[in-house]
Amino acid sequence: MAKFKERKNGSAGASLERQTHNLFKMNKDFGQHILKNPLVAQGIVDKADLKQCDVVLEVGPGTGNLTMRILEQARKVIAVEMDPRMAAELTKRKRLEIMLGDVIKTDLPYFDVCISNTPYQISSPLVFKLLRTSPPPRVAVLMFQREFAIRLVARPGDSLYCRLSVNVQMWAKVTHIMKVGKNNFRPPPQVESSVVRIEPKNPPPPIDFEEWDGLLRICFSRKNKTIGADFKTSSVVEMCEKNYLTWCSQNDTIVDDSITMKDRIIKVLNDVDMADKRSIKCDETDFLRHAVERIP
């Protein structure tokens, strides 16, 4: 990717970033790496396709380099910031609401779009919090560690294809937007970054997330083995047996002990043609067929 040059004059956000950098050190516990390249910041905001009526959630506004650009195009910004020092630097901005605290533990108000230079330690929790928000945001444009971003967009057969890939792609369309080198941040992080665009499906798929994720945990416990082999392990068979007994009790159904749980599992897998397939080669549609076919 071509190298960006920072404009000499700088924006209000860039000026604030320089002032803040001189006032205190960045807090590594909060994953603070300030995006200093104005062209990258503008590119992130542009990819959100903001409307003048939009309320935008920004996670980790830092010194406001993204915030100032968002405010130029949106009606309001709700910025969630962990560091009270950073929050204090932004409080005087109009149409900007500051929420101090952990975004993962915070009850969020309504918002249309999310934009974030995401602290890397909350990458996965943030993605799933956004996908499970009701109603979901129209779009989220998020900065992540490069490897995490690649996992989000990985397709069956890719080396980094995993449970995260299937989960996110089941609930959203995910697109890789741009690579961002470590020298675009102050201080530079240890890893390279990428920006992705996430468009949640609306309405979301009519399946229970906990059950779906439980299925994927088993399938991806050994993603290069066959799914049949994953489900035949003693621990999985024992878990399915307990779940089956619980299901029968909750549904006033007589326990059918004419077939062993292991044979019951094999029958289900064969019925959906999944026994000999490997998770790394299956997409969300394949797993959905398996989810629909219940063991009871």
N, C-alpha and C positions, 0 to 999 in steps of 0.2 A: 504494500500500500504506500502511496506517495506520502512523504513527510509533510506535516502541516507547519506553517510558520505562524507564530503568535503575532497579532497586530500590535504595533508599537503604542498606539493610543490607549488601547484596552477599553473594556466596558466598565460599567459601574460595578458589576459583579467581580471582574478581575481586579479592580482597585480595592474592593473590600477584601478579596482573597489575599492581596499583598499585605494589607494592614493587619489582617487577622494572623497571617503567618508570622508577622513580626511580634505580635502580642503574646502568643503562646504556642507551644509545641502541639503537634497533632497527637491524638489519643489512639494508640495502636489497639487498645482493647475494643474500641468502637469501629475499627477498620477504616480510619479516616485517611483517605487518599484523595486530595482535592483535584478535580479535573481542571487543568489550567489552559487547555487549548480551546480558544473560542470557536474555532471552526468545527471541532468535534462536538462541542456543546450545542451549537446551533443545529448541526446535523441530527442530533438525537431528538431535539424538540421538533424539527421539521418532519421527522418520520412518524410523529404522533398524529399528524393531520388534525391539529386542534381547531376547534370552532370558538367563536367569540363568546358563546354561551356556556362553554365547558367549565366544570369544576375539576381541577387537577389535583391528584394526590401525589406529592413528592416525598420520597423516603430518603432521609439523610441529605438535607439541602446544603449542609456545610456552609460555605461562605456565600452561597447564592448565585454561582455562575450559571447554573441551569435555571434557577428560580426567576431571575430577571428576564430571561428570554421567554419563559413560559408565561409570565405576567403580560408580556407584550401581545400575546395571542389568545389568552383565555380570560374568562370572567373572574376567576378566583383560584388561588392556590392554597391547599391545605398541606402544610409541611410538617412531617413528623421527624423530630430530632431528639437523639439521646443526650447530646452534650449541651448543657445549659449555656456554656460559653458561646457556642455557635448560634444557638437560638437567640441569645441576647443581641447578636450582631444584625439580626434580620427583623427584629420586632417593629421597626419604624416603617416598614414597607406597607403601602396601601394594598388592599385586596389580598393580603397575605395573612392566613391564620396559622399560628404556630401551635403544634401539639407536642409537648415535651414528654418523652417516654419511649418505651419499646414498642415499635409498630406491631410486632407479633402478638403482644399482650394487650394492645389497645383496641377498644371498640371504635371502629372508624365510622365517621358520618358518610353520607352519600357522596360519591364522586363519579365522574364520567370516564376519566383517563388516569392512568398512573405512569409517572416518569421517575426513574430512579438511577442514580449512581450507587448501586446497591453495596452496602457492607457485605463482604463475601461470606461472612459466617452466618448470615441469615438468608442466603440465596434460596435454598429449598423451602424453608418455612414461609418466606414471602410469596413465592410463586403459588403455593397451595392455598395460602390465605386469600390471595387475589382470586383464584379460580373458584373458591368456595364462598366468595362474597355474593350476597343476594340484594339487588341484582348485580351481576358481574360487571366490571368496567368494560367499556366498548373496546378498549385497546390498552396494552401496557408496553412501554418501551423501556427496557431495563438493561443496565450494564452489569455484566457478570465476569467472573474469572473465565478465561478462554475455555478451559476443559469442561467446566460446568455448562457453558453455553453450547458447546458441541454436543454434550449429552442430551440437551433439550431438543436439538434438531436432528439427532442421529436417527437413521432408518435401519430396518432389519438387515443384518449382515455387517453393519459397521462395527468396528472394534469397541466403540464406546456406547453402543446401544445397550440400554439397561431398563430397569423398572421405572426410573424417572422418565425416560423417553416415552414409554408407553402411557404412563399416567398422564403426563402433560398433553400429549398428542390426542388422547382420548377426549380431553375437555377443551382443547384449544388448537388453533392453527398457529404454528410457531415458525418464524422466519429469522434467519441470521441476517443482520443489517450491515454491520461493519466490524472490522478488527481495530482495536485501539492499543497501541504500544504503551509500554510502561512509562516511557519518557513524557507522556502526555499528562502525567500526574505529579503532584507535589505532596509528600515525598513519593518517589517511584515505588510501586509495589514490587514484590518478588516475582510476580507472574504477569503474563500478558492478559488482556481483557478483550471482551467482545460485547456488542450490543445486539439484543434480540427484540423482536416485535412479537407480542403474544396477543392473539385475538380470541377471547373466550367464545365458545359455542353458546348461542342463545336461541332456544332454551338449551340447557345442559343435557347430556345424555341421561335417560331415565334409569339409572342404576345407582345402587348404594356404594358410596366411595369406600367405606371400610371393608365391605365384602370384596369389592374389586381389588383393592390394594392387598388384601389378604391372599387372594388368588395369585397375584403377581409376585408376592414375596416367596411363595413356594416355587413358582415357575422359574424365577430368576435366582434361586439359591445356588443353582449350578447351571448357568444359562447355556453352556455348551453341551450339556447332557440332554438326553431326550426328556420330554415332559413326563412320560410314563415312568422313567427312572426316578424323577424327583418326587412323584406322588407315591411310589412304592416303598419309600424309606419308612422305617418303623415309627419314627416320630410323627410323620405326616399321617400315616394310617391311624395311629392312636389319636391324634388331634381330630381327624375326620370322624372317628368313632364317637368321641365325646360330643362333637357338634351334632352328629346325627341323633344321638340320644336326647340331647337338649331340644332339638327341633321337634322330635316326636312328642316330647312332653309338652312343649308350648302349643302344639297343634292337635293335641288329643288324638294322636295317631299310634296305632299298635306297632311296636318295634318288629321289623321283619328280620328274623335271625336265620332265614333260610339261605342266605348268601353272606359270605364274609365281607367285611368292609373293603379288603384289598381287591376282591373280585368285583365288588360294586364300583370301585374307583376305575378299574380297568375297563369295565363295561361303558361307563360314562365317557372316558377318554376315547375309546374306540368308536362310540356313537358319533362323536364330533370330529373324528379323524385327527386326533391330537397326540395320541400315545407315542408315535414315533417322530414327532416334530421336535425341534429344538427352539427354545425361547428366543435365542438370538436371531432366528430366521422368521419369527412370527410378528405380524403387526397387530394393532389394536383390534381389528376386525376378527382375527383368529381367536384372540383371547376372549372377545365378547361372545363368540359362539360357545366357548367353554363355560363362561359365566352363566349363560342362559340355561344350560343343561345342568340342573342341580342333582346332587348325589341322592337325596331322599327320593 
